[in-house]
Amino acid sequence: MAAGIGLVGALTRQPLIVSFIAVGLVAGPSALDVVRSDAQIDLLSELGIAVLLFLVGIKLDVKLIRSLGVVSVTTGLGQVIFTA
């Protein structure tokens, strides 16, 4: 199912994350009900998040992170202080 929806996503030039989300919707209890157990849903959601974070990590540019580091830290600390 993932390969089929992934192929359709690739042919329509959609990002891979869109295909991942579509597989989750189709396989879940709201559509085809392939995955029924709460334990299975929890496991698949954790695996999906791990794969998503891995893909995001692969595409990160180290130079961009270094150039935005000071701005990100300042903004993050400002938000935490403001929220507190």
C-alpha positions as CSV (number, residue, x, y, z in Angstrom):
1,M,0.0,0.0,0.0
2,A,2.8,2.4,0.9
3,A,4.7,1.6,-2.3
4,G,1.6,2.1,-4.4
5,I,0.6,5.4,-2.9
6,G,4.3,6.5,-2.9
7,L,4.5,5.8,-6.6
8,V,1.3,7.8,-7.3
9,G,2.8,10.6,-5.2
10,A,6.0,10.5,-7.1
11,L,4.2,10.5,-10.4
12,T,2.2,13.5,-9.4
13,R,5.4,15.2,-8.0
14,Q,4.1,15.4,-4.4
15,P,6.5,15.5,-1.5
16,L,7.0,12.1,0.2
17,I,5.4,13.3,3.4
18,V,2.1,13.7,1.5
19,S,2.2,10.1,0.5
20,F,3.0,9.0,4.1
21,I,0.0,10.9,5.4
22,A,-2.2,9.4,2.7
23,V,-1.1,5.9,3.5
24,G,-1.9,6.5,7.2
25,L,-5.4,7.8,6.3
26,V,-6.1,5.0,3.9
27,A,-4.8,2.2,6.1
28,G,-6.3,3.5,9.3
29,P,-9.7,2.7,10.9
30,S,-11.4,5.6,9.1
31,A,-11.0,4.2,5.6
32,L,-10.0,0.6,4.8
33,D,-9.6,-0.5,8.4
34,V,-6.3,-2.4,7.7
35,V,-4.9,-1.4,11.0
36,R,-7.4,-2.0,13.8
37,S,-5.5,-2.4,17.0
38,D,-4.5,0.6,19.1
39,A,-1.1,-1.0,19.7
40,Q,-0.5,-1.3,16.0
41,I,-1.6,2.3,15.4
42,D,0.8,3.5,18.2
43,L,3.7,1.5,16.7
44,L,3.1,2.7,13.2
45,S,2.7,6.3,14.3
46,E,6.0,6.1,16.2
47,L,7.8,4.6,13.2
48,G,6.3,7.2,10.9
49,I,7.5,10.0,13.1
50,A,11.0,8.4,13.2
51,V,11.1,8.1,9.4
52,L,9.9,11.7,9.0
53,L,12.5,13.1,11.4
54,F,15.2,11.0,9.6
55,L,14.1,12.5,6.2
56,V,14.1,16.0,7.6
57,G,17.6,15.4,9.1
58,I,18.9,14.3,5.7
59,K,17.8,17.4,4.0
60,L,19.1,19.9,6.6
61,D,21.9,22.2,5.4
62,V,24.5,22.7,8.1
63,K,25.5,26.1,6.8
64,L,21.9,27.3,7.0
65,I,21.6,26.1,10.6
66,R,24.8,27.9,11.6
67,S,23.7,31.2,10.0
68,L,20.3,31.0,11.7
69,G,21.6,29.7,15.1
70,V,21.8,33.1,16.9
71,V,18.4,34.3,15.6
72,S,16.8,30.9,16.5
73,V,18.2,30.8,20.0
74,T,17.2,34.5,20.6
75,T,13.7,34.0,19.3
76,G,13.3,30.7,21.2
77,L,14.4,32.2,24.5
78,G,12.3,35.2,24.0
79,Q,9.2,33.0,23.4
80,V,9.9,31.0,26.5
81,I,10.4,34.1,28.6
82,F,7.2,35.7,27.2
83,T,5.2,32.5,27.7
84,A,6.4,32.1,31.3
